[in-house]
Amino acid sequence: MDTIATVLARSLAGRGGDLTLTLDPAFQGLPDTAHGGSVLAVFDALAGLPAPRALGGVYRKRVPLGVPLGLAHTHAGAAHAFTLRDADGAVLVDGRVAKAAADAEAGGGRGPRRDPLLLPPAGLHPLPVSRACFACGTDNPRGLRVQLAFDDAAVRGTWQPREPFRAPDGTLTTAALTTLLDEAAFWLGALATGESGMTTDLAVTLHRPAPFGAPVTVAGARAGVRPRPGDARYWDT
């Protein structure tokens, strides 16, 4: 089977700053909509920056699958800027990838013995899964097929990478990390509001390359979820 990096690369056409992105249907999140983590991974691949780096995407409208979309790639100083548009020119996503400052976490982040969110809890409740979702879809052959769960404290899950998620340099592909984080953020918001909303602002900092093969644990504290100041339509997770 093709790797995820190969499938993403095939989604791009053109050269320079004017590109066309046609996302494979395997990258579905909500029905007929690209998973936010997959879009962010496209921006990261085009930027090609080493870690530590910060990835960001502001999602203004849903990103359709299997449809050619215009993708502009420009530079803002040392940062890479991206604008994804539909056929009518409407902006779907504004993205940015830039170097991030090194910090104490980069040399040896908190592991299961130091972070209570990563300790195996008791009394977890599994979250729903779908058939086609790139993150949790049970029938998506290219998907992660992760099973997230929740308790009173957190949304969490541990995922075992498969060979298609190995990047060309032997590390874990960025799409796996951005998708896991986006999926956890989605469920944090859904549990807080009781509604199934769309990611509107996704920010991820990659401190160092993730090794391929080791289980990956994602966790988000439910206590940190709150309405956005000044606009309660949006929730920060």
C-alpha positions, 0 to 999 in steps of 0.5 A: 500500500502507498504511504500517506506521504505518497498519497498527499504528494499525489494530491498536489499539482503545479510548481512554485507558489501556484498549486492545485490540491485535490485531496484523496477521499481517504482524508475525510473527517466530517462527511464530504469534508477533509480532516483538518489534520490532513490539510495541515500536513499538506502545508507542513510538507510544502514548507519542509522546515525542520523541528522545532516548527509551528503549524497553524491553520484557520479553517473558514469553510469546509474543505471538499474532497476529490475537487481541485482547489487552488493553493497559494504558497508564499513567504512572510519573512522566514515563515511559509504562508498558504491560502486554500481557495475553492473554484469560485475563489472563496478562501477555505483555509489560511495556513502558516508554518514557521520555525518555533523556539526550542524549549525545555520540552524538546530535549525530553518531553514529559512521559507517562511517569510525569504527565498524569494525563498519560497514565492509564486511567480506569473507567474510560468510555469509548467515543463513537467511530465512523466508517470513513473518517481518516482518524477513526474510520473502521472501513478506511484502509488508509486511515489511522483507525484510532479509538479515542475514549473519555472520562471525567478528566480527559479525552485520550487514546493510544495508537499503534502506527502502521507501515503506511505512516512511516515518512520517507526519512523513517520517522512518523509522518506529520499527518498522523500527529496532526490528525490525532490532535485534531480528532482529540480537540474535536471530541473535547469540544463536542463533549463540552458543548453537546454539539458536533462542530468543525475545527476552525483554528488548529495550531500544532507545535512539533518539537522534534521528529517523532520516531516511527513504530512506538505507540503514540498517546494523545490526551487533552484535559477537559478542564481546559475547554472553555468558550472563546473570550468575546465570541462564545460561538467558538470553544478553545480546546 
